[in-house]
């Protein structure tokens, strides 16, 4: 029986869904991920609008012995393997329901962070949102979830109350600390290796104001700024979460003149404190050198979605990452030598995201992504506009990550790991073995395909 025959329904426990096949006019649009470098070519695409349609898609996969690639937005799609024997299951399940008394939001698997922020802000609540408005909540949460409030509140993966999951066997489960506890542990960090998430419930926080913004310097002040920020970060209060970046924004009209097509050094972030106290916490680096811009001020947590100046719409992206144990003077010199601050190009940015605080501690009841080791997460990315440009970016990614290897933990944060591969690089051996055992229970045939694979031993 060919896959195309699914367009003629047959008798099953659930009606098989319509599938978008390679010869259909809608195929190219349906297969396109947010990251435009990902050339996804699945055997079929199914768009599911609710949990019942997800279960029907899994019936279809079993009927034709196909694997399943769950996907919301596809920000990390570049990390996925070949899909020629798989259904790309787009989980277009919207909806955000807020319980302001319990401080919980129920989030459909198709929702992005703008949906959540819009829903919770009127109640005077905040979520541990990502740095971009259109990142999918589910993938971000299952990979860890490193927000602008992370050093105070921890990773989002450890602030999940429950997960609604469609399993390889066709069951729809509520998974939490009391129900399927080992699966709940594995999902919170193990990504999409165990089933298709249709909804999650996440903790919210009574936060109506943060002190946030950025300070910007010319690139020739990179070493002075980086040295001051690294020294400051080692004793910084947990109320503060920041990042340091070398940045070269494109020459576009919507970008302010001082930032357009110019190599820059940027420190941005957020503080959970009132204005005067927060400003005092940041003084050790804000007063360094001669900034060209300083925007720190009190704002609503909703403003954090625009703070990092992430692209407002789908773009091509190539990136790589490492977790940095610590940076001494030699490490700072090596990073800047490799980064070439006054050039940066062909890269878009080179970032060090501040870790530590609650991110570096294992909270009670934590999931598999219990914490992130090291002082910083290194993330390097470029936007390839041609194959030649892509090769140049890739060479720079390899150069910078290799240069920082002596200062790295040897691990990665999976949500930044755009090259994909095994999830083993994200965990210690004991945790990864436990994840493998969980996968052997819930998906022994490896039906589900994730950006970072947990193999069944």
C-alpha positions as CSV (number, residue, x, y, z in Angstrom):
1,X,0.0,0.0,0.0
2,X,1.5,3.3,-1.0
3,X,1.4,6.4,1.2
4,X,-0.8,8.3,-1.2
5,X,-3.7,5.9,-0.5
6,X,-4.2,7.5,2.9
7,X,-6.1,10.2,1.1
8,X,-8.8,7.5,0.6
9,X,-9.8,6.7,4.2
10,X,-9.9,3.1,5.4
11,X,-11.4,1.6,8.4
12,X,-9.4,2.2,11.6
13,X,-10.0,2.9,15.2
14,X,-9.4,6.6,14.3
15,X,-9.8,8.2,10.9
16,X,-6.4,8.6,9.4
17,X,-5.5,12.2,8.7
18,X,-4.9,13.9,5.3
19,X,-1.2,13.9,4.5
20,X,0.6,16.5,2.5
21,X,2.8,14.6,0.1
22,X,5.8,15.6,-2.0
23,X,3.8,16.0,-5.2
24,X,1.2,18.2,-3.5
25,X,1.3,22.0,-4.1
26,X,1.3,22.7,-0.4
27,X,4.3,20.5,0.4
28,X,7.0,23.1,0.1
29,X,5.3,25.5,2.4
30,X,4.3,22.8,4.9
31,X,7.8,21.4,5.2
32,X,9.6,24.7,5.7
33,X,11.1,25.3,9.2
34,X,11.7,28.6,10.9
35,X,15.4,28.1,10.3
36,X,15.6,28.4,6.6
37,X,18.8,26.5,6.2
38,X,17.0,23.3,7.1
39,X,15.9,21.6,3.8
40,X,13.3,19.2,5.3
41,X,12.1,16.6,2.9
42,X,9.8,14.2,4.8
43,X,7.8,11.4,3.3
44,X,4.7,13.4,4.3
45,X,3.7,16.3,6.4
46,X,0.7,16.2,8.7
47,X,-0.6,19.3,10.5
48,X,-2.3,18.5,13.8
49,X,-4.6,21.1,15.5
50,X,-5.4,19.1,18.6
51,X,-4.4,15.9,20.5
52,X,-6.9,13.7,18.6
53,X,-5.2,14.7,15.3
54,X,-1.8,13.9,16.8
55,X,-3.0,10.4,17.7
56,X,-4.4,10.0,14.2
57,X,-1.0,11.0,12.7
58,X,0.7,8.3,14.9
59,X,-1.8,5.8,13.5
60,X,-0.8,6.8,10.0
61,X,2.9,6.4,10.9
62,X,2.4,2.9,12.3
63,X,0.3,2.0,9.2
64,X,3.1,2.8,6.9
65,X,6.0,2.0,9.1
66,X,7.2,5.6,9.2
67,X,9.0,7.5,11.8
68,X,7.6,10.8,13.3
69,X,9.3,14.2,13.6
70,X,7.3,16.3,16.0
71,X,7.9,20.0,15.2
72,X,6.4,23.3,16.3
73,X,8.3,26.2,14.8
74,X,11.5,24.5,13.7
75,X,14.1,26.9,15.2
76,X,16.4,23.9,15.8
77,X,15.5,22.1,12.5
78,X,19.1,22.3,11.2
79,X,19.9,19.7,13.8
80,X,17.5,17.1,12.4
81,X,18.6,14.1,10.4
82,X,17.2,12.9,7.0
83,X,13.4,12.6,7.0
84,X,12.8,10.6,3.9
85,X,11.3,7.8,5.9
86,X,9.3,10.0,8.3
87,X,6.2,12.1,8.8
88,X,6.9,15.7,9.7
89,X,4.2,16.3,12.3
90,X,3.5,20.0,12.7
91,X,1.9,20.5,16.1
92,X,-0.3,23.6,15.3
93,X,-2.0,23.4,18.7
94,X,-2.6,26.8,20.0
95,X,-4.1,28.2,23.2
96,X,-2.9,29.5,26.5
97,X,-5.0,29.1,29.6
98,X,-4.0,31.0,32.7
99,X,-4.9,30.1,36.3
100,X,-3.8,33.2,38.1
101,X,-4.5,31.9,41.6
102,X,-2.4,28.8,41.1
103,X,0.1,30.7,38.9
104,X,0.0,28.1,36.2
105,X,-0.4,28.5,32.4
106,X,-1.5,25.6,30.2
107,X,0.2,26.0,26.9
108,X,-0.7,24.2,23.6
109,X,2.2,22.7,21.7
110,X,1.9,25.2,18.9
111,X,2.1,28.3,21.0
112,X,5.1,30.7,20.9
113,X,6.3,32.9,23.6
114,X,4.4,35.9,22.4
115,X,1.2,34.0,23.0
116,X,2.2,33.2,26.6
117,X,3.4,36.7,27.4
118,X,0.2,38.2,26.0
119,X,-1.9,35.8,28.1
120,X,-0.1,36.2,31.5
121,X,0.8,39.9,31.6
122,X,-2.7,41.2,32.3
123,X,-2.6,39.1,35.5
124,X,0.6,40.6,36.8
125,X,2.5,37.4,36.1
126,X,5.6,36.5,34.1
127,X,6.9,33.3,32.5
128,X,10.4,32.1,32.0
129,X,10.3,33.0,28.4
130,X,13.0,32.8,25.8
131,X,14.7,35.7,24.2
132,X,12.5,35.7,21.0
133,X,8.8,36.2,20.6
134,X,8.3,33.4,18.1
135,X,10.3,30.5,19.6
136,X,8.0,27.6,20.3
137,X,7.4,27.1,24.1
138,X,7.4,23.3,24.0
139,X,10.8,22.7,22.3
140,X,12.4,25.5,24.4
141,X,11.0,23.9,27.6
142,X,11.9,20.3,26.9
143,X,15.5,21.3,26.0
144,X,16.0,23.3,29.2
145,X,14.7,26.8,28.8
146,X,17.4,29.5,29.6
147,X,15.5,32.7,30.2
148,X,16.4,36.2,31.3
149,X,15.3,35.3,34.8
150,X,17.2,32.0,34.9
151,X,19.9,32.7,37.5
152,X,17.1,33.6,39.9
153,X,14.3,31.1,39.0
154,X,16.2,28.2,37.3
155,X,15.6,26.5,34.0
156,X,12.0,26.3,32.6
157,X,12.4,22.5,32.4
158,X,12.4,22.4,36.2
159,X,9.4,24.8,36.4
160,X,7.0,22.5,34.5
161,X,4.0,21.2,36.4
162,X,2.8,18.6,33.9
163,X,3.0,17.4,30.3
164,X,0.3,16.0,28.0
165,X,2.0,13.4,25.8
166,X,1.0,11.2,22.9
167,X,3.0,8.0,23.0
168,X,4.3,5.6,20.4
169,X,1.7,3.1,21.4
170,X,-1.1,5.6,20.7
171,X,-2.0,6.6,24.3
172,X,-2.5,10.2,25.5
173,X,-1.0,10.6,28.9
174,X,-0.9,13.3,31.6
175,X,2.7,13.1,32.9
176,X,3.7,14.7,36.1
177,X,5.5,14.1,39.4
178,X,2.7,11.7,40.5
179,X,1.9,10.1,37.2
180,X,4.7,8.3,35.1
181,X,7.3,10.1,37.2
182,X,10.3,8.6,35.4
183,X,8.9,9.7,32.0
184,X,8.3,13.1,33.5
185,X,11.9,13.3,34.6
186,X,13.2,12.2,31.1
187,X,11.0,14.6,29.1
188,X,12.4,17.6,31.0
189,X,15.7,17.8,29.2
190,X,15.4,14.7,26.9
191,X,13.5,16.7,24.2
192,X,11.3,15.0,21.7
193,X,12.7,11.4,22.0
194,X,9.7,10.0,24.0
195,X,6.5,11.1,22.3
196,X,4.6,14.1,20.9
197,X,3.8,16.7,23.5
198,X,0.4,18.3,22.9
199,X,0.4,20.7,25.9
200,X,2.4,21.6,29.0
201,X,1.6,23.4,32.2
202,X,4.3,25.8,33.4
203,X,4.9,27.8,36.6
204,X,4.3,31.6,36.5
205,X,5.8,34.2,38.8
206,X,4.3,37.4,40.3
207,X,6.6,39.8,38.6
208,X,5.4,43.0,37.1
209,X,8.6,44.9,36.6
210,X,12.2,44.1,35.8
211,X,15.2,46.4,35.3
212,X,16.5,45.5,31.9
213,X,18.3,46.8,28.8
214,X,21.7,46.9,27.2
215,X,25.0,48.7,27.1
216,X,26.8,49.0,23.7
217,X,30.4,49.8,23.0
218,X,32.5,50.0,19.8
219,X,34.3,46.7,19.0
220,X,37.7,48.2,19.8
221,X,36.8,48.1,23.5
222,X,36.0,44.4,23.4
223,X,38.8,43.2,25.6
224,X,38.3,45.8,28.3
225,X,34.6,45.2,28.4
226,X,34.9,41.4,28.4
227,X,37.5,41.3,31.2
228,X,35.4,43.6,33.4
229,X,32.2,41.6,32.7
230,X,33.9,38.2,33.4
231,X,35.3,39.5,36.7
232,X,31.9,41.0,37.7
233,X,30.0,37.9,36.8
234,X,31.8,35.6,39.3
235,X,30.2,37.5,42.2
236,X,27.1,38.9,40.6
237,X,23.9,38.5,42.5
238,X,21.6,35.8,41.4
239,X,18.9,38.4,40.7
240,X,20.9,39.3,37.5
241,X,21.1,37.3,34.2
242,X,23.1,38.8,31.4
243,X,24.9,38.0,28.2
244,X,28.0,39.4,26.5
245,X,28.1,39.6,22.7
246,X,30.2,40.6,19.8
247,X,27.6,41.7,17.3
248,X,27.3,42.9,13.7
249,X,23.8,43.6,12.7
250,X,22.9,43.8,9.0
251,X,22.4,47.2,7.2
252,X,18.6,47.4,7.5
253,X,16.4,50.4,7.9
254,X,14.7,49.1,11.0
255,X,18.0,48.9,12.9
256,X,19.0,52.1,14.7
257,X,21.9,54.0,13.1
258,X,24.4,53.5,15.9
259,X,24.0,49.7,15.6
260,X,23.7,49.3,11.8
261,X,26.5,47.2,10.0
262,X,29.1,48.1,12.7
263,X,31.1,45.7,14.9
264,X,29.9,46.2,18.4
265,X,30.2,44.9,21.9
266,X,26.9,44.4,23.7
267,X,26.0,43.4,27.3
268,X,22.2,42.9,27.8
269,X,20.1,41.3,30.4
270,X,17.6,41.7,33.2
271,X,17.6,42.2,37.0
272,X,14.9,41.3,39.5
273,X,15.3,44.4,41.7
274,X,14.0,47.9,41.8
275,X,15.8,50.5,39.7
276,X,18.4,52.0,42.1
277,X,19.3,48.6,43.6
278,X,19.6,47.0,40.1
279,X,21.7,49.9,38.7
280,X,24.1,49.4,41.6
281,X,24.5,45.7,40.7
282,X,25.5,46.5,37.2
283,X,27.8,49.4,37.7
284,X,31.0,47.4,37.5
285,X,30.7,46.9,33.8
286,X,28.4,49.8,32.7
287,X,31.0,52.3,33.7
288,X,33.8,50.6,31.6
289,X,35.1,52.3,28.5
290,X,33.0,54.7,26.4
291,X,29.6,53.3,25.6
292,X,27.7,54.5,22.5
293,X,24.3,53.4,23.9
294,X,22.9,52.5,27.3
295,X,19.2,51.6,27.6
296,X,18.8,50.0,31.1
297,X,15.6,50.9,32.7
298,X,12.5,49.6,34.5
299,X,10.1,47.7,32.2
300,X,7.4,45.1,32.0
301,X,8.7,41.5,31.7
302,X,6.9,41.5,28.4
303,X,9.7,43.7,27.0
304,X,12.2,40.9,27.5
305,X,11.1,39.3,24.3
306,X,12.6,42.1,22.3
307,X,15.7,42.7,24.4
308,X,18.1,40.5,22.6
309,X,17.2,41.8,19.1
310,X,16.6,38.3,17.7
311,X,15.3,38.2,14.1
312,X,11.6,39.0,14.0
313,X,10.8,36.5,11.2
314,X,12.3,33.2,9.8
315,X,15.9,33.4,8.6
316,X,18.7,31.0,7.7
317,X,21.0,30.3,10.5
318,X,24.1,28.2,11.2
319,X,25.4,27.9,14.8
320,X,27.5,26.0,17.3
321,X,28.0,26.0,21.0
322,X,30.0,24.9,24.1
323,X,29.7,25.2,27.8
324,X,32.6,27.2,29.2
325,X,33.9,26.1,32.6
326,X,35.6,29.5,33.3
327,X,37.5,32.2,31.5
328,X,40.9,33.3,32.7
329,X,43.0,36.0,31.0
330,X,44.4,33.5,28.6
331,X,40.9,32.3,27.7
332,X,39.8,35.8,27.1
333,X,42.7,36.5,24.8
334,X,42.1,33.2,22.8
335,X,38.4,34.0,22.4
336,X,39.1,37.5,21.2
337,X,41.8,36.3,18.9
338,X,39.5,33.8,17.3
339,X,36.5,36.2,17.3
340,X,38.3,39.1,15.6
341,X,36.0,41.7,17.2
342,X,36.5,44.5,14.6
343,X,35.5,42.1,11.9
344,X,33.1,39.5,13.2
345,X,31.8,38.9,9.7
346,X,30.7,36.5,8.3
347,X,29.2,35.8,11.7
348,X,26.1,37.6,13.1
349,X,27.2,37.3,16.7
350,X,29.4,35.5,19.2
351,X,27.7,35.3,22.6
352,X,28.6,34.3,26.2
353,X,25.4,33.7,28.2
354,X,25.9,34.0,31.9
355,X,25.2,30.8,33.9
356,X,25.5,30.0,37.6
357,X,23.0,30.8,40.3
358,X,19.9,28.7,40.2
359,X,20.9,27.4,36.7
360,X,23.9,25.7,38.3
361,X,22.1,24.0,41.2
362,X,19.9,20.9,41.0
363,X,16.5,21.8,42.3
364,X,14.3,19.3,44.2
365,X,12.3,17.2,41.8
366,X,14.4,18.4,38.8
367,X,14.2,16.7,35.4
368,X,17.1,15.3,33.4
369,X,18.3,18.8,32.5
370,X,18.7,19.5,36.2
371,X,21.3,22.2,35.8
372,X,23.9,23.6,33.4
373,X,27.6,23.3,34.4
374,X,30.1,26.1,33.9
375,X,30.1,29.9,34.1
376,X,29.0,30.6,30.5
377,X,27.2,29.1,27.5
378,X,29.0,30.0,24.3
379,X,26.8,30.4,21.2
380,X,28.1,31.4,17.8
381,X,25.8,32.0,14.8
382,X,25.8,33.3,11.2
383,X,23.1,33.8,8.6
384,X,24.2,32.2,5.3
385,X,22.9,34.0,2.2
386,X,24.6,31.7,-0.3
387,X,26.4,28.3,-0.2
388,X,29.8,30.1,-0.2
389,X,28.7,32.3,2.6
390,X,27.6,29.2,4.5
391,X,30.9,27.5,4.1
392,X,32.7,30.6,5.4
393,X,30.4,30.7,8.4
394,X,31.0,27.0,9.1
395,X,34.7,27.5,9.1
396,X,34.5,30.2,11.6
397,X,32.2,28.2,13.9
398,X,34.7,25.3,13.9
399,X,37.6,27.7,14.5
400,X,36.0,29.5,17.5
401,X,34.6,26.4,19.2
402,X,37.9,24.5,18.8
403,X,39.8,27.5,20.2
404,X,37.7,27.5,23.4
405,X,37.9,23.7,24.0
406,X,40.6,24.0,26.7
407,X,38.2,26.2,28.7
408,X,35.0,24.2,28.1
409,X,33.3,21.6,30.3
410,X,33.0,19.2,27.3
411,X,29.3,19.5,27.4
412,X,26.6,21.5,25.5
413,X,23.3,23.1,26.1
414,X,21.1,21.2,23.6
415,X,18.9,24.2,22.7
416,X,22.0,26.0,21.3
417,X,23.4,22.9,19.7
418,X,22.4,23.4,16.1
419,X,24.6,20.7,14.7
420,X,22.4,17.9,16.3
421,X,23.7,14.4,16.8
422,X,23.6,12.4,20.0
423,X,22.1,13.8,23.2
424,X,25.1,12.1,25.0
425,X,27.1,15.3,24.6
426,X,24.5,17.2,26.7
427,X,24.6,14.9,29.8
428,X,27.0,13.0,32.0
429,X,27.2,9.3,31.4
430,X,24.9,8.2,34.2
431,X,22.1,10.6,33.3
432,X,22.4,9.7,29.6
433,X,22.1,6.0,30.5
434,X,19.0,6.7,32.5
435,X,17.5,8.5,29.5
436,X,18.3,5.6,27.3
437,X,16.5,3.3,29.7
438,X,13.4,5.6,29.7
439,X,13.4,5.6,25.9
440,X,13.6,1.8,25.8
441,X,10.4,1.7,27.8
442,X,8.4,4.4,25.9
443,X,9.8,4.2,22.4
444,X,11.7,1.0,21.9
445,X,11.5,1.1,18.1
446,X,12.7,4.8,18.0
447,X,9.6,5.9,16.2
448,X,10.3,9.6,17.2
449,X,13.0,11.7,15.7
450,X,14.4,14.5,17.7
451,X,17.1,17.1,17.0
452,X,19.4,15.3,19.5
453,X,19.0,11.5,19.6
454,X,18.8,9.3,22.7
455,X,19.4,5.9,21.2
456,X,18.0,2.7,22.6
457,X,20.9,0.5,23.8
